[in-house]
Amino acid sequence: MKRYYVYILKCSDNSYYTGITNDVDRRFNEHSFGSNKESYTYDKRALELVFCTEFNDVIQAISFEKQVKGWSRKKKEAIINDNWDDLKKLSECLNETHFKNFNKKKI
């Protein structure tokens, strides 16, 4: 059975890169050695693999990769630090105009 991996690399500028692969070691080496000059990580080496999770289904892996790519830095750091329970709190809208935070003025 083929396995797929969603991974996060920490770049030398402290940004994060999220990707998907079926061979983590090969893909990490490609990033580290700068195989593709057009890639996000090319000018941001040295790299550190800070997160990796496995999937049996490529569709689920692609879906999770897309989800993580849209996340805030804090949410990415939550899963990097294995604090999955923090995701719900980090997903809450804190804007004053959000219905949970809206301060109704008396007229």
Secondary structure, DSSP 8 states (H G I E B T S, - for coil): ---EEEEEEE-TTS-EEEEEES-HHHHHHHHHHTS-TTSTTGGG-S-EEEEEEEES-HHHHHHHHHHHHTS-HHHHHHHHTT-TTHHHHHHS---TTSTTT------
